Amino acid sequence: MDKIIDVTGGQGGKAFLLIGEEKTALVDCGMAYCAPTLISNIKQVLGRRTLDYILISHSHYDHIGAIPYLREEWPNLKVLGAEYAKGILNRENALKDIRNLSVLAAKFYGAGDIKEYGDDMLKVDNNIFDGDSLDLGGVIIKVIEAQGHTKCSLSFLVNNETLFASESTGYKSKSGKVYPAFITSCSQAIDSINRSREINPRFIISPHFGLVNQSDTLNYWEECILAVKETKDFILRLSEKGYEEEQILIEYEEAFRDEESRLEQPSNAFRLNAQSMIKTVLNEGK
């Protein structure tokens, strides 16, 4: 863990710097508004060294928004991500959505306007696939496909002991509650949780939360499974009562969104995710 440093630049998206003897890598980078503080934090750690890679867990704005500004600072860095993520970031409508959500998030977190950037700066340079390894020199990162949140979701296992868990497995709130995030597939999310549990990492870094207390590590995957099951059962129960999707969304937010969640995540982002989960459950059925 001494080679893994939290350099997060602001609320809403975590970023961790991995320091190898030969190369350095950033796992996710947070939102666009986080970039100035993020870059400052990275420089304090790296000194004269350069940032070589950014590994993206998936293509959502709160995980990749700062990429253009990191490229300005370190022009030779390479962004590594899933093949599907590379395709997403070539779509005009996706790039527009990322920009709009980045602007809204900056306002939500009180950061004002974000600095303009070119869409060509927000891209994946090289694809990485399940089973690939990246050696930074004493720090080896294994790539693990972990779909369910998106079709491009990845986990990263560092030195066979620290797992950067995919958001497909869920994410932990500061309140301690684990939220599900199976936007594209509930069944794949369950598979990703089970695969993560089988890895049995010594340390778990939960999306949007950070390092899970070691005392909570053994129960973490059970909490993730329970979060998925509770949400799925809730949605199906209301659907069987004749509730429409919009009504289910209202009930879901009322039942599951606590005060910590409201402080951590903009309402529009929470609702977009919840709407997708509702559609996914209804499409997949029981």
Sine and cosine of phi, psi and omega as CSV:
sin_phi,cos_phi,sin_psi,cos_psi,sin_omega,cos_omega
0.00,0.00,-0.29,0.96,-0.03,-1.00
-0.94,0.33,-0.25,0.97,0.04,-1.00
-1.00,-0.09,0.05,1.00,-0.01,-1.00
-0.89,-0.46,0.87,-0.50,-0.12,-0.99
-0.80,-0.60,0.78,-0.63,0.04,-1.00
-0.97,0.26,0.90,-0.44,0.00,-1.00
-0.87,-0.50,0.40,0.92,-0.06,-1.00
-0.76,0.64,0.70,-0.71,-0.07,-1.00
-0.99,-0.12,-0.09,1.00,-0.01,-1.00
0.17,-0.99,0.14,-0.99,-0.03,-1.00
-0.89,0.45,0.48,-0.88,0.14,-0.99
0.98,-0.18,-0.22,0.98,-0.01,-1.00
-0.22,-0.98,0.86,-0.52,-0.03,-1.00
-0.99,0.13,0.42,-0.91,0.08,-1.00
-0.55,-0.83,0.76,-0.65,-0.02,-1.00
-0.81,-0.58,0.72,-0.69,0.00,-1.00
-0.99,-0.14,0.76,-0.65,0.03,-1.00
-0.95,-0.32,0.81,-0.58,-0.11,-0.99
-0.94,-0.35,0.96,-0.29,0.10,-1.00
-0.99,-0.13,0.14,-0.99,0.02,-1.00
-0.95,0.33,-0.45,0.89,-0.06,-1.00
-0.92,-0.38,-0.60,0.80,-0.07,-1.00
-0.73,-0.69,0.23,-0.97,0.06,-1.00
-0.76,-0.65,0.45,-0.89,0.00,-1.00
-0.56,-0.83,0.51,-0.86,0.06,-1.00
-0.92,-0.38,0.76,-0.64,0.09,-1.00
-0.99,-0.12,0.94,-0.33,-0.11,-0.99
0.87,0.50,0.20,-0.98,-0.07,-1.00
-0.57,-0.82,0.05,1.00,0.05,-1.00
0.98,0.20,-0.16,-0.99,-0.11,-0.99
-0.98,0.17,0.23,-0.97,-0.03,-1.00
-0.85,0.53,-0.66,0.75,-0.07,-1.00
-0.92,0.39,-0.34,0.94,-0.02,-1.00
-0.97,0.24,-0.25,0.97,-0.21,-0.98
-0.81,0.59,-0.75,0.66,-0.05,-1.00
-0.85,0.53,-0.72,0.70,0.00,-1.00
-0.94,0.34,-0.63,0.77,0.03,-1.00
-0.85,0.53,-0.76,0.65,-0.02,-1.00
-0.88,0.48,-0.67,0.75,0.04,-1.00
-0.88,0.48,-0.69,0.73,0.00,-1.00
-0.90,0.44,-0.66,0.75,0.00,-1.00
-0.90,0.43,-0.70,0.72,-0.02,-1.00
-0.88,0.47,-0.60,0.80,0.02,-1.00
-0.88,0.47,-0.55,0.83,-0.01,-1.00
-0.99,0.13,-0.71,0.71,-0.12,-0.99
-0.98,0.21,-0.48,0.88,-0.10,-0.99
0.89,0.46,-0.87,-0.50,-0.02,-1.00
-1.00,0.03,-0.11,0.99,0.02,-1.00
-0.95,0.30,0.32,-0.95,-0.03,-1.00
-0.97,-0.26,0.31,-0.95,0.13,-0.99
-1.00,-0.04,0.85,-0.52,-0.11,-0.99
-1.00,-0.08,-0.62,0.78,-0.10,-1.00
-0.67,-0.75,0.49,-0.87,0.29,-0.96
-0.86,-0.51,0.83,-0.55,0.09,-1.00
-0.98,-0.20,0.85,-0.53,-0.03,-1.00
-0.98,-0.22,0.74,-0.67,-0.01,-1.00
-0.96,0.28,-0.48,0.88,0.12,-0.99
-0.13,-0.99,-0.02,-1.00,-0.24,-0.97
-0.99,-0.15,0.35,0.94,0.01,-1.00
-0.98,0.19,0.51,-0.86,-0.14,-0.99
-0.85,0.53,-0.52,0.86,-0.06,-1.00
-0.98,0.18,-0.04,1.00,0.05,-1.00
-0.92,-0.39,-0.30,0.96,-0.11,-0.99
-0.78,-0.63,-0.02,1.00,-0.16,-0.99
-0.85,0.53,-0.49,0.87,-0.07,-1.00
-1.00,0.07,-0.04,1.00,-0.07,-1.00
-0.81,0.59,-0.75,0.67,-0.05,-1.00
-0.84,0.54,-0.60,0.80,-0.05,-1.00
-0.97,0.24,-0.54,0.84,0.09,-1.00
-0.92,0.39,-0.59,0.81,0.06,-1.00
-0.90,0.43,-0.62,0.79,0.03,-1.00
-0.88,0.48,-0.63,0.78,-0.06,-1.00
-0.98,0.20,-0.63,0.78,-0.01,-1.00
-0.78,-0.63,0.99,0.11,-0.14,-0.99
-0.87,0.49,-0.39,0.92,-0.07,-1.00
-1.00,-0.05,0.00,1.00,-0.03,-1.00
-0.92,0.39,0.43,-0.90,0.01,-1.00
-0.89,-0.46,0.73,-0.68,0.07,-1.00
-1.00,-0.07,0.82,-0.58,-0.03,-1.00
-0.92,-0.39,0.75,-0.66,-0.01,-1.00
-0.33,-0.95,0.08,-1.00,-0.02,-1.00
-0.91,0.42,0.41,-0.91,0.01,-1.00
-0.85,0.52,-0.64,0.77,0.00,-1.00
-0.91,0.41,-0.60,0.80,0.04,-1.00
-0.89,0.46,-0.64,0.77,0.03,-1.00
-0.87,0.49,-0.65,0.76,0.03,-1.00
-0.92,0.39,-0.66,0.75,0.01,-1.00
-0.85,0.53,-0.69,0.73,-0.08,-1.00
-0.99,0.17,0.13,0.99,0.19,-0.98
-0.97,-0.25,0.02,1.00,-0.03,-1.00
-1.00,-0.10,0.80,-0.60,-0.06,-1.00
-0.87,0.50,-0.67,0.75,-0.04,-1.00
-0.93,0.37,-0.57,0.82,0.03,-1.00
-0.92,0.39,-0.68,0.73,0.02,-1.00
-0.90,0.44,-0.59,0.81,0.05,-1.00
-0.91,0.40,-0.69,0.73,0.02,-1.00
-0.89,0.46,-0.68,0.74,0.01,-1.00
-0.87,0.49,-0.69,0.72,0.01,-1.00
-0.89,0.45,-0.72,0.69,-0.03,-1.00
-0.90,0.44,-0.68,0.73,0.02,-1.00
-0.92,0.39,-0.56,0.83,0.04,-1.00
-0.90,0.43,-0.66,0.75,0.03,-1.00
-0.90,0.43,-0.71,0.70,0.00,-1.00
-0.90,0.44,-0.65,0.76,0.00,-1.00
-0.91,0.42,-0.65,0.76,0.02,-1.00
-0.86,0.50,-0.64,0.77,0.03,-1.00
-0.94,0.35,-0.66,0.75,-0.01,-1.00
-0.86,0.51,-0.65,0.76,-0.04,-1.00
-1.00,-0.02,0.15,0.99,0.10,-1.00
0.96,0.29,0.47,0.88,-0.05,-1.00
-0.99,-0.13,-0.07,1.00,-0.02,-1.00
0.97,0.24,-0.55,-0.83,-0.04,-1.00
-0.99,0.12,0.46,-0.89,0.09,-1.00
-1.00,-0.10,0.44,-0.90,0.02,-1.00
-0.94,0.33,0.67,-0.75,-0.01,-1.00
-0.89,0.46,0.53,-0.85,0.05,-1.00
-0.54,-0.84,0.35,-0.94,0.05,-1.00
-1.00,0.03,0.64,-0.77,-0.01,-1.00
-0.86,0.51,-0.45,0.89,0.00,-1.00
-0.92,0.40,-0.26,0.96,0.02,-1.00
-0.99,0.14,-0.30,0.95,-0.06,-1.00
-0.98,-0.21,1.00,0.05,-0.10,-1.00
-0.45,-0.89,0.30,-0.96,0.14,-0.99
-0.99,-0.11,0.81,-0.59,0.00,-1.00
-0.99,0.16,-0.72,0.70,-0.07,-1.00
-0.72,-0.70,0.67,-0.75,0.06,-1.00
-0.98,0.19,0.57,-0.82,0.15,-0.99
-0.81,-0.59,0.52,-0.86,-0.15,-0.99
-0.78,-0.63,0.31,-0.95,0.03,-1.00
-0.79,0.61,0.80,-0.60,0.02,-1.00
1.00,-0.08,-0.24,0.97,0.05,-1.00
-0.90,0.44,0.45,-0.89,0.07,-1.00
-0.78,-0.63,0.58,-0.82,0.07,-1.00
-0.82,-0.57,0.86,-0.51,-0.04,-1.00
-0.98,-0.21,0.91,-0.41,0.02,-1.00
-1.00,-0.01,-0.05,1.00,-0.11,-0.99
0.99,-0.13,1.00,0.02,-0.05,-1.00
0.99,0.13,-0.14,0.99,0.06,-1.00
-0.77,-0.64,0.94,-0.35,-0.04,-1.00
-0.94,-0.34,0.80,-0.60,-0.04,-1.00
-0.94,-0.34,0.86,-0.52,0.06,-1.00
-0.98,-0.18,0.72,-0.70,-0.01,-1.00
-1.00,-0.01,0.74,-0.67,-0.02,-1.00
-0.77,-0.64,0.87,-0.50,0.06,-1.00
-0.92,0.38,0.71,-0.70,-0.07,-1.00
-0.50,-0.87,0.95,0.30,-0.08,-1.00
-0.98,0.20,0.17,-0.99,-0.01,-1.00
0.73,-0.69,-0.73,0.69,0.10,-1.00
-0.97,0.25,-0.76,0.66,0.13,-0.99
-0.64,-0.77,0.12,-0.99,0.06,-1.00
-0.99,0.16,-0.06,1.00,-0.03,-1.00
-0.88,-0.47,0.29,0.96,-0.10,-0.99
-0.97,0.26,0.69,-0.72,0.01,-1.00
-0.75,-0.66,0.51,-0.86,0.23,-0.97
-0.95,-0.31,0.33,-0.94,0.03,-1.00
-0.74,-0.67,0.83,-0.56,0.01,-1.00
-0.97,-0.26,0.87,-0.49,-0.08,-1.00
-0.97,-0.23,0.85,-0.53,0.03,-1.00
0.77,0.63,0.56,0.83,0.07,-1.00
0.85,0.52,0.35,0.94,0.00,-1.00
-0.66,-0.75,-0.42,0.91,-0.04,-1.00
-0.89,-0.45,0.87,-0.50,-0.03,-1.00
-0.96,-0.28,0.88,-0.48,0.21,-0.98
-0.99,0.15,0.99,-0.15,-0.14,-0.99
-0.94,0.33,0.66,-0.75,0.10,-1.00
-0.91,0.42,0.53,-0.85,0.06,-1.00
-0.91,0.41,-0.23,0.97,0.10,-1.00
-0.86,0.51,-0.48,0.88,-0.01,-1.00
-0.99,0.12,-0.17,0.99,-0.03,-1.00
0.91,-0.41,0.01,-1.00,0.06,-1.00
-0.55,-0.83,0.54,-0.84,-0.08,-1.00
-1.00,-0.07,0.73,-0.69,0.08,-1.00
-1.00,0.04,0.32,-0.95,0.06,-1.00
-0.88,0.47,-0.38,0.93,0.04,-1.00
-0.95,0.30,-0.22,0.98,-0.03,-1.00
0.98,-0.17,-0.20,0.98,-0.01,-1.00
-0.97,0.23,0.66,-0.76,0.09,-1.00
-0.99,-0.13,0.79,-0.61,0.02,-1.00
-0.97,-0.25,0.62,-0.78,0.10,-1.00
-0.98,0.19,0.30,-0.95,-0.01,-1.00
-0.47,-0.88,0.70,0.71,-0.07,-1.00
-1.00,0.07,0.95,0.30,-0.09,-1.00
-0.92,0.40,-0.66,0.75,-0.09,-1.00
-0.98,-0.20,-0.43,0.90,-0.02,-1.00
-0.29,-0.96,0.84,-0.54,0.07,-1.00
-0.95,0.33,-0.69,0.73,-0.03,-1.00
-0.91,0.42,-0.65,0.76,0.03,-1.00
-0.92,0.38,-0.56,0.83,0.05,-1.00
-0.89,0.45,-0.69,0.73,0.06,-1.00
-0.87,0.49,-0.68,0.73,0.04,-1.00
-0.87,0.50,-0.66,0.75,-0.01,-1.00
-0.92,0.40,-0.62,0.78,0.04,-1.00
-0.90,0.44,-0.73,0.69,-0.02,-1.00
-0.90,0.44,-0.63,0.78,0.02,-1.00
-0.91,0.41,-0.64,0.77,0.03,-1.00
-0.90,0.44,-0.66,0.75,0.01,-1.00
-0.89,0.45,-0.62,0.78,0.02,-1.00
-0.91,0.42,-0.52,0.86,0.05,-1.00
-0.90,0.43,-0.56,0.83,0.04,-1.00
0.82,0.58,0.84,0.54,-0.03,-1.00
-0.93,0.37,0.48,-0.87,0.06,-1.00
-0.95,0.33,-0.60,0.80,0.01,-1.00
-0.82,-0.57,0.59,-0.81,0.05,-1.00
-0.83,-0.56,0.78,-0.63,0.13,-0.99
-0.95,-0.31,0.93,-0.36,-0.07,-1.00
-1.00,0.06,0.68,-0.73,0.00,-1.00
-0.83,0.56,0.66,-0.75,0.06,-1.00
0.92,0.39,0.02,1.00,-0.03,-1.00
-0.85,-0.53,-0.81,0.59,-0.04,-1.00
0.91,-0.41,-0.46,-0.89,-0.10,-0.99
-0.93,0.36,0.83,-0.56,0.06,-1.00
-0.98,0.22,0.71,-0.71,0.04,-1.00
-0.81,0.58,0.66,-0.75,-0.05,-1.00
-0.87,0.50,-0.50,0.87,0.03,-1.00
-0.93,0.38,-0.36,0.93,-0.01,-1.00
-0.99,-0.13,-0.13,0.99,-0.13,-0.99
-0.87,0.49,-0.68,0.73,-0.06,-1.00
-0.90,0.44,-0.54,0.84,-0.05,-1.00
-1.00,-0.06,-0.10,0.99,-0.15,-0.99
-0.87,0.50,-0.73,0.69,-0.08,-1.00
-0.93,0.36,-0.53,0.85,0.08,-1.00
-0.90,0.43,-0.63,0.78,0.04,-1.00
-0.90,0.44,-0.61,0.79,0.02,-1.00
-0.91,0.42,-0.70,0.71,0.03,-1.00
-0.88,0.47,-0.70,0.71,0.00,-1.00
-0.88,0.47,-0.64,0.77,0.01,-1.00
-0.88,0.47,-0.67,0.74,0.04,-1.00
-0.90,0.43,-0.73,0.68,-0.05,-1.00
-0.89,0.46,-0.70,0.71,0.00,-1.00
-0.87,0.49,-0.69,0.72,-0.01,-1.00
-0.92,0.39,-0.72,0.70,0.00,-1.00
-0.87,0.49,-0.74,0.68,-0.02,-1.00
-0.89,0.45,-0.63,0.78,0.01,-1.00
-0.88,0.48,-0.74,0.68,-0.03,-1.00
-0.91,0.42,-0.72,0.70,-0.02,-1.00
-0.91,0.42,-0.61,0.79,0.00,-1.00
-0.89,0.45,-0.70,0.72,0.01,-1.00
-0.94,0.35,-0.60,0.80,0.03,-1.00
-0.89,0.46,-0.65,0.76,0.01,-1.00
-0.91,0.41,-0.41,0.91,0.05,-1.00
-0.99,0.13,-0.06,1.00,0.04,-1.00
0.99,-0.12,0.16,0.99,0.01,-1.00
-0.94,0.35,0.66,-0.75,0.13,-0.99
-0.99,0.17,0.23,-0.97,-0.06,-1.00
-0.84,0.54,-0.67,0.75,-0.02,-1.00
-0.91,0.42,-0.61,0.79,0.04,-1.00
-0.92,0.38,-0.64,0.77,0.04,-1.00
-0.88,0.47,-0.65,0.76,0.02,-1.00
-0.86,0.51,-0.71,0.70,0.00,-1.00
-0.87,0.49,-0.72,0.69,0.00,-1.00
-0.91,0.41,-0.62,0.78,-0.01,-1.00
-0.90,0.44,-0.73,0.68,0.00,-1.00
-0.88,0.47,-0.65,0.76,0.01,-1.00
-0.90,0.44,-0.63,0.77,-0.09,-1.00
-0.99,0.15,-0.56,0.83,-0.21,-0.98
-0.92,-0.40,-0.31,0.95,-0.08,-1.00
-1.00,-0.02,0.94,-0.34,0.01,-1.00
-1.00,-0.05,0.03,-1.00,-0.11,-0.99
-0.90,0.43,-0.62,0.79,0.03,-1.00
-0.88,0.47,-0.65,0.76,0.02,-1.00
-0.88,0.47,-0.63,0.78,-0.01,-1.00
-0.91,0.41,-0.52,0.86,0.03,-1.00
-0.98,0.19,-0.49,0.87,-0.11,-0.99
-1.00,0.05,-0.49,0.87,-0.15,-0.99
-0.69,-0.73,0.74,-0.67,0.07,-1.00
-0.85,0.53,0.55,-0.83,-0.05,-1.00
-0.86,0.51,-0.64,0.77,-0.04,-1.00
-0.90,0.44,-0.60,0.80,0.01,-1.00
-0.93,0.36,-0.69,0.73,0.03,-1.00
-0.86,0.50,-0.71,0.70,-0.05,-1.00
-0.93,0.36,-0.61,0.79,0.05,-1.00
-0.87,0.50,-0.70,0.71,0.02,-1.00
-0.91,0.42,-0.70,0.72,-0.02,-1.00
-0.90,0.43,-0.66,0.75,0.04,-1.00
-0.86,0.52,-0.67,0.74,0.00,-1.00
-0.91,0.41,-0.64,0.77,0.02,-1.00
-0.90,0.43,-0.65,0.76,0.03,-1.00
-0.88,0.48,-0.74,0.68,0.03,-1.00
-0.88,0.48,-0.66,0.75,-0.03,-1.00
-0.90,0.44,-0.72,0.70,0.02,-1.00
-0.89,0.46,-0.70,0.72,-0.03,-1.00
-0.92,0.38,-0.55,0.84,0.03,-1.00
-0.96,0.29,-0.65,0.76,-0.03,-1.00
-0.98,0.18,-0.42,0.91,-0.01,-1.00
0.93,0.36,-0.43,-0.90,-0.06,-1.00
-0.98,0.20,0.00,0.00,0.00,0.00
